[in-house]
Each structure stands twice: as C-alpha cells, then as structure tokens.
Amino acid sequence: MILRMNASRFFAAAVVVLTLAPRARADWLLVCNKGAHTLGIIDPEAGKQIATVAEDGITGHEVVASADGTRAFVPIYGSGGVGSPGTDGRLLRVIDIASRKIVGTVDFGHGVRPHCAMLGPKNHHLYVTTELDNCVTEIDPEALTILGKIPTGQKESHMLCISSDGRRGYTANVGPGTVSVLDMEARQLVTTISISKETQRISISPDDRWVFTADQTASRLVVIDTSKNEVAGSIAVTATAYGTAPTPDGHWLIAALPPAKKVAIIDIGGRKEAQTIDVPASPQEVVVRPDGSAAYVSCSESRQIAVIDTKTWTVSKIIDADRGADGLAWAK
C-alpha cells in the first residue's frame, strides 16, 4: 500500500514536528537586579528578560556563569555599599539557569561582603572577592567547598580580573585607591599599586598587557603595565568612569560613564576616547558578547540593559530588566 500526503498536510505536519522539537540550549545574559534582590535571565536574541530568580538574600551585586553555562554564582553582598554601613553578607547562591532555582549555597562562615565572582580561565575554579577579610576566596565550583584564600593586603577589595593564563589576579581596592597584584597559583600578594584616593572596577586586555581601573576622583582611566606592575599612564574620558570591558580583538575598551549617561569607546592602542554613545541613566557594568558583535551595558536607574552594536557603535536595542540592574555575565 502506498501512502500519500498532499503538500499542505505535509507542511502542517512539519510545522508540528518543528514546534515540538526541543530547542537547543540557548546563550543567556544574566543580570543582578540588586534593587529587586533577583537574578534576571535575559534572552539576548529576543531582547527580553524572560525570568527572575529570587536570591533569598540581600543583595547580590555581581554574577558569573559556570564553565558549562548551566549555573550562575551570585555572591550575596549585603544591604550597604562598599565602605558604607549595612549588613555584611556571608553567602554565595548557586542558581540552576534551566530550572531557575537555587541549587546550592556557599557559607563563608561570617560576614565578609562577598562581591565580585570570576572563573579561573584554566582551572575553572571560582574566585570571589571577600572584602571584610581583605582577600579573594577560591572555591571548588562543583563541591562548593572553600579551597583557600589569597590576601590582597588592602581593605575594600571590591572587583577582580584574572589574566588569560590564570596566573595573575588584580583587585580594585576602592577606599585605599589601589590595585593589588595577586599570584593566583601560590595564593600570595605580589605587590600593591597606588592609583588615586579612590578607584572602582577593573578589567584586563585580552593579551594581558594592560589592566584598566577607573579613578573616582577624576575623569580618567588608569592604565597598568602588567609586565612592570606599575602605572603606565591614563586615558582621559568625558566623565568619571565605572565599569569597563575590552572587545575580544583587543582594539577597543568600552567604559560606562554614569554621570554623563554615556558609554565611552576607547582606542586601546592610541589610549584615547574615540567617541561616546548615549545610554539610559546610570550605566554601571559592561560585558561583551564572546563573538565581539555586541556589548551589553547595565543601567541601574533606568532598570534597563543597553545593547551596543560594535560594528556601528550604536545602541541597537534596549532591554527592560528590573530595579538596580548592575552585575552582568554571559552564560554560554
């Protein structure tokens, strides 16, 4: 017996099959909505926050995804700002992105104000700045156990970046206005570099040659030469800068300028601001898509994420997030 199906019926059946077929795991943009005490999960293709997960704590400022992109690690900082009164967080929440549930917790044992979380590029260990202990804490992301501590020798070690080989770490120490250089393998402090009376946020170039941190007393970024562990100069920008991130090709550095409601596009080689782009109020953090095609900028006062096309240097999309949108991470 020969079975026949006309074209319209075949097309309808194909649509049903495609509709029912499981979607391949997507890439997600993660955002800490610190005013709402939630982790937001954003579909970057649809340009929409599709879910939020209550962190069950006050408050997560930063987030990083696991190496396989299935979990998010959110340190619960507390209710105050860096160097300001408030509760002292002692927990880190582990969130399963697919089920949108908390699936684990790391307890630091006492209030440490855990803040910036990063993954080691080679060992994939989790590193978290623990401000009140003046250190970076190293964690096994599978067993969720503390492996050791790396002293920064400074108070308010707020943000962290790590070299591509995983051997060096750099913390921005806000109140002291310094950067600590860390030997991540030996868990030792290498040296401390003076920046200004106050500094914030930190990033490293893809080739590991330069570290950038934002002077909070002037409209400039300070550039550190990692081969010498000393200040190599500065880059003038339109307004006081905050979060920064380089493009994968190492040509551009994207810097949030909160007072100006702008983002600066900086030519790293020429050490100059090439242009600025208007974004919603209070830009905070920048994360660049792994393929370099877009940059995402959290804008806390507007509760939005600005998406910047890195080919045209224009805002291509605005994504609604939630109160206090701040820390960002890419989950791939």
N, C-alpha and C positions, 0 to 999 in steps of 0.2 A: 504494500500500500504506500502511495506517495502522498506525503503531507504538504499542503501548500498554504502559504500565508501571504495575503496581499501586502503591498508596500506600507500602507497606513497602519495596519496592525503590527507589522514588524517594527516600524518606528516607535510605536507606542510601547511595545514590549521592551525595546532597547532603552527607552527613557526610564521605565520602571526599574530595570536592572541597574542602570547607572545611578538612579536615585537611592536604591537600597544598598549599593556597594559601599563599604566603609571608606571614609575619606582618609587619605594618607595623613600621618601626623604632621600638623602644621607647625610653623615657627610662630612664636608668640613674643610680644613685647610686654614686659612686666613693669608695673609702676607701683611705688609705695604711695598710697593716698594717706599721708600721715595725719591729716586732719580728720579723716574718716576712720582711721585705725584699720585699714584694709589693704590687701594686696589686690591690685587690679590686673586682670588678664585681658590684653588687647589683641584683637585680630588685626595685624598691620595691613593686610590686603583689603579687608572690608573697611578699615579705618574706624573701628568701633570697639569700645570696651565691652566685652561680652559677659564678663563675670567679675565678681569681687569675692574675696575670701577674708572673713574676719580673722584678725591675727590673735585675738584673745589676749590682748596686752596693750599697753600704752608706752610708746608708739614706735612702729617700725619706720625708719627713715630711708634705709638702703636695702638692696636686694641683689642677689646673684643667683644664676641658674646652675644646676648640676651639669657635669660634663656631657651627659646624655640628653639634657634638656627636659627631663621629666619632672624635676623637683625645683622648688625655689627655697632659698635660705634667707630668712628675714630676721636680722638682729632686732630685738625689742629694746630700743634705746631708753625710753622713759619720757616723762612729760615736759621736761625742760629743754632749753637749747644748750649748745656747748658752752661750758663755763658759767651757766646760769642755774638758779635754783630749780628744783624739780625732783621727781622721783628718779631713782637710779636703777635702770633695767638690769636684769641678770639672766635673761633667757634669749634663746635663738629658736625661732619656729621653722619647722621644715614642712613645706606645703607641697602636696602632690598636685601637679597642674591639671592632670586629666580629671581626677575626681573632685578637685577643688576643695580639698580637706587638709587639715593639719595632720600629719602622719608621724611627727617626731618633734622632740624638743631637746635642746642642749641647755643645761642649767650650769651657769658659771660658778655657782656656789655662794655668791654675794653680789651686791650691786657693783657693776663695772661699766655701765653705759656702753654696751656693745654697739658699734655703729657700722663702719664700712666692712662689707664682706667681699672677698675676692677668692677666685680659684687659682691655685698654682698652675701655670701653663703646662708643666711637665708631669708633676706628681698628682695633680688634681686634688690636692689637699685644700681644705677650706681655711682661709685666714681671715680673722675678724679683729678689727681694732677694738681694744678694751681699754677705754680711756682712763678710768679711775685706777687701773693697775699699771698705767704707763707702759703698755706693751701691746703687742699683737699676739693673739692666741691662735695656735694651729690646731685644727680639728680634723679627725678622720670623718669624711662625709658619709661613709657607709655605716660604720659602727656608731657614729655620733659620740665619739669619745675625744676628750682633750689630749693631744699628743705632747704639747709643750707650749712655752711662751717665749717670745722674742722681745727683750726690753728695748724701748725706744729712748729711754733716758730723759723723756720730756713729758709734761702734762698735756692733756687735750690732744692726743694723737688721734685725729678725727677721721682722716681719709688715707687711703693706701693705694699705691700702684706697684706692680711687680714686673720685673724685666722678663722678656720673652723666654729666656732660658731658666727662669725660676730661681736664679741665684741671688738676686738683689731685690730688696723692697725699699720703698720710700714713703714715709708718712708725713703728712702736713700737720704740724702741731700748732693749733690755732692761736691760743693766747701767747705762747712763747714766741711765735713768729718764726719758727724754724722748720727745717726738714731733717728727719732722721734717716740715715742710710743704714739698711739692715742686711746682714748676711743671713739669708733665709735658711740655708742648709746648716750652718753652725749655730743658728739661733743666737746671734750676737749683734750688738750695736757696733757699726763700723765707725761712724762719725756723725756729727751734727752740723748742719749748715744754717747760718743766720740768713733770714730773708728780709724781715721788716718787724714792725711792732705787732703785726697780726697777719696771718696768712690763711688761706682757705683753699680746699680742693687741690687735686694733684692728678697729673697724667704723665704718660711716658710715650715718646715717639716709637713707632714700630721697629726702628733699627736700634733702639735702646740708647741712642747717643744723648738725648735730651730729656730732661724732666721739666715740666711746667707747673707752676703754682701761682695762685692769684694773690697779689699784695692787696690787703683790705684797707690800706691807708692811702693808696694812690691808684690811678687808672693805668695799671700796667700788669703784665705777666712777667714773672721772674723765670729765667732760663738757667737750668743747672747742667753743667757739663759732667756727665756720669763717669767719664774717664779720669777726671780730676777731682770729682766730688766737691766742686766749687761753683759759685755763681759765674755764669759766662756772659751775662747781660740781661736786658729786659726788653719787652715789646710794649710800646705804648698802644693803648686801646681807648675807645671813645668814652668809656665809663668804667667804674670798678667792676672787675670780672668775678666770676664764680666758677662754675663747673666748666671743664674743658674736655675735649676728646679729639684725637687726630684721625684723619682718614687713613685707610689701610695702606695707601701708596706713600704715606709719609710727607705728602706735599702740603696739606692743609691742616690747620688746627682750628677747631670750632669752639668758640668761647661764649658762654652766657654772660650777658651784661644786664643784671637785674635793674639797676637804676634807670637805664635808658630804654627798657623794654625792647632790647635788640639782641642779636647774636652777631658776634664778630667772626669774620672769615680771615684767618691769618696765614700768610705765606711763611711757612716754617723756614725755608732756605733764606729768604730775604729778611726774615724777622720783622715783618711789618703787617699792619692791618690792611688787607686788600679792599674790604668792603664790609658793610653792616646790613643786616636784614631785620626788619620789624617783625616782632613776635608778640603774642599775648603777654599780659602783665606777669612780672616776676619770674623770668626764666631762671632755672636752677641747675639742672643736670643735663648732660648731653651724652647720648650713646649713638654710635654709628653702626648701621647695618653691616654685617660681616662682608657683604659683597661691595660695600662702599657706595651704594646707589642712593642712600638716604641717610639723613641724620634726624634723630628724634630729640626734642627739647621739652622737658617738663616745665610747665608754667604754673606755679603753685597758686597764685592769687586768682587766676582765671579758671583753675581746675581743668586745664587742657594740656594736650601734647601738640606741639607744632612739628610738622613733618617737613623737612627741607630737602628738596631735590638737589643733589650735589653736582649735577651737570649744569643746571641753570641757575643755581643759588637763589631759588625762590621757594616760598612756602607753598607746597603743593596740596597740603591738607591740614585741617585742624581736627583733632580727635578729643572728644569730651572724656575726661577722666572723673576725678572726684576731689574733695576738699584736700588742699595741701599736697597736690601732686608733686613728687620730688624724685626719689631714687628710681633709676631705670636699669633694666637688664634685658638682654636678648636671650631667649630660650630657643635653642636650635636642636 
